[in-house]
């Protein structure tokens, strides 16, 4: 099983900070943002990791991360995303790296209090399909929101004006090798992007989607408010607890 950190895009919601650096190199309390998703994977036992970068500062990732010695890794792989095409478009760049193996995908601005070991173990034992992680939030309209029928997710709605639940699909996804087939069949959304929600709905429609609720707190750090909140939470309780 391999890990992919998606750290491309232009970070327009954090402009002008991102005028001079990639969003994922900004500090979250006392460490660069990119450290947190890499540590999520390492703590889950993933040691083959690809970082998808982008923008005008991609070379700074190599200077900061080198080959991953700060995380106990011998090597980190890198690839480059041109422009912004959505999460699914960024993930498509990992197909050669994945080499038909299962993958754990973490968005580069996602920070969690604890770890995903339990979910990853379940996914290792899962014969096929996908697994997503959910968290109850106060502002589900900002995220992909699962629609339930009993205990079963029947679809995910992207940033719904009237969410059907208070759960968000957080930016940690687990897929089998067919994810790249699904991405190739996608058409751009109204935002002009290939949406990861559409990928998740492919698996749901097949009946091959499993889910877990994340233990501990979770936040993204893609807006000024959430970036500040992430720093405050890390200072208060720490993050990525083994």
Secondary structure by P-SEA (a helix, b strand, c coil): cbbbbbccccccccccccccccccccccccccaaaaaaaaaaaacccbbbbbbbcccaaaaaaaccccccccccbbbbbbbcccccaaaaaaaacccccccbbbbbcccccccccaaaaaaaaaaccccbbbbbbbcccccccbbbbbcccccccccccccccccccccccbbbbccaaaaaaaaccccccccccaaaaaaaaaaaccbbbbbbccbbbbcccaaaaaaaaaaaaccccccc
